[in-house]
Amino acid sequence: QVQLVESGGGLVQAGGSLRLSCAASGRTFSNYAMGWFRQAPGKEREFVAAISWRGARTSYADSVKGRFTISRDNAKNTVYLQMNSLKPEDTAVYYCAASFTIGVQPSEYDYWGQGTQVTVSS
């Protein structure tokens, strides 16, 4: 089992940047692909980005491609989401999750953090 804890959320102005972190513990972190999802009030949880075990492969939702960057530091058991050029539409609770493969559906992920709030003002 893997335990995940997100941090780094907050309030930013449109056009600003924010860096989210997800600290992992439990089973070997390096064996899991990691993903970021987000959920706004009244909306379904949606895929944001994912990264493979070693970080060689990444995947992004079209809505964030070119603005967000996912990365991982296996030595620190941490995955990051660098968010630039933030828009009000990015406002949501952001969750990190662990899977054995890169996927875009929440059901493909086995372990989840509690989430961190990101609010982008306009």
C-alpha positions in Angstrom: 0.0 0.0 0.0 1.0 3.6 -0.7 0.1 6.6 1.4 0.0 10.0 -0.4 -0.1 13.5 1.0 -0.5 16.6 -1.2 0.6 20.1 -0.3 1.3 23.4 -2.0 -2.2 24.5 -2.9 -3.4 28.0 -2.3 -4.8 31.2 -3.8 -3.2 32.8 -6.8 -4.0 35.4 -9.4 -4.8 34.4 -13.0 -1.5 34.1 -14.9 0.4 33.1 -11.8 2.2 29.9 -10.8 1.9 27.3 -8.2 3.8 24.1 -7.4 2.1 21.1 -5.9 3.9 18.3 -4.1 2.8 14.8 -3.2 4.8 12.9 -0.6 4.6 9.1 -0.7 5.2 6.4 1.8 4.6 2.7 2.1 5.5 0.4 -0.7 8.4 1.2 -3.0 7.4 4.5 -4.6 9.6 3.9 -7.7 7.4 1.0 -8.8 4.3 3.2 -9.4 3.2 5.5 -12.1 1.8 8.7 -10.6 -1.0 10.9 -11.7 -2.6 14.2 -10.8 -6.4 14.7 -11.0 -8.6 17.6 -10.1 -12.2 18.1 -9.1 -14.3 21.3 -9.0 -17.6 21.6 -7.1 -20.4 19.9 -9.1 -18.0 18.4 -11.6 -16.5 15.0 -12.1 -12.9 14.2 -11.2 -10.8 14.8 -14.3 -7.3 13.7 -15.4 -4.6 16.4 -15.3 -1.2 14.6 -15.8 0.7 11.4 -15.2 4.3 10.2 -15.1 5.8 6.7 -15.5 7.9 4.8 -12.9 11.2 6.3 -13.9 9.8 9.6 -15.2 10.7 8.9 -18.8 7.1 9.2 -20.0 4.5 11.8 -19.2 1.0 12.5 -20.3 -1.1 15.6 -20.0 -4.7 16.7 -20.5 -5.2 19.0 -23.4 -6.5 21.7 -21.1 -3.2 21.9 -19.3 -0.6 20.9 -21.9 2.1 23.5 -22.3 1.2 25.1 -18.9 1.6 22.3 -16.4 4.6 20.0 -15.9 4.6 16.8 -13.9 7.9 15.5 -12.5 9.1 13.1 -9.8 12.1 12.6 -7.5 12.2 9.0 -6.5 15.0 9.6 -4.0 12.7 11.9 -2.1 9.5 9.8 -2.7 7.8 12.9 -4.1 5.9 13.8 -7.3 5.4 17.4 -8.3 3.0 19.4 -10.5 4.3 22.8 -11.6 1.4 24.9 -12.7 2.1 28.0 -14.8 -0.2 30.5 -16.5 -3.0 29.6 -14.2 -6.6 30.3 -15.2 -9.8 30.6 -13.2 -10.9 27.3 -14.8 -8.0 25.6 -13.0 -9.7 26.1 -9.7 -10.3 22.7 -8.1 -9.2 20.3 -5.4 -6.1 18.6 -6.8 -5.4 14.9 -6.0 -2.3 12.8 -6.6 -2.7 9.1 -7.2 -0.6 6.0 -7.7 -1.0 3.3 -10.4 0.9 0.4 -12.0 0.5 2.1 -15.3 -0.2 5.5 -16.8 -3.9 6.1 -17.3 -6.4 8.9 -17.6 -9.3 7.3 -15.7 -9.6 7.6 -11.9 -10.5 3.9 -11.7 -7.1 3.0 -13.0 -5.4 4.3 -9.9 -5.1 2.3 -6.7 -4.1 4.9 -4.1 -5.2 8.5 -3.5 -4.2 11.5 -1.4 -6.7 13.7 0.4 -6.3 16.6 -2.0 -5.2 20.2 -1.9 -7.2 23.2 -2.8 -6.1 25.4 -5.7 -8.0 28.7 -6.3 -7.2 31.0 -9.2 -8.8 34.5 -9.0 -9.8 36.6 -11.9 
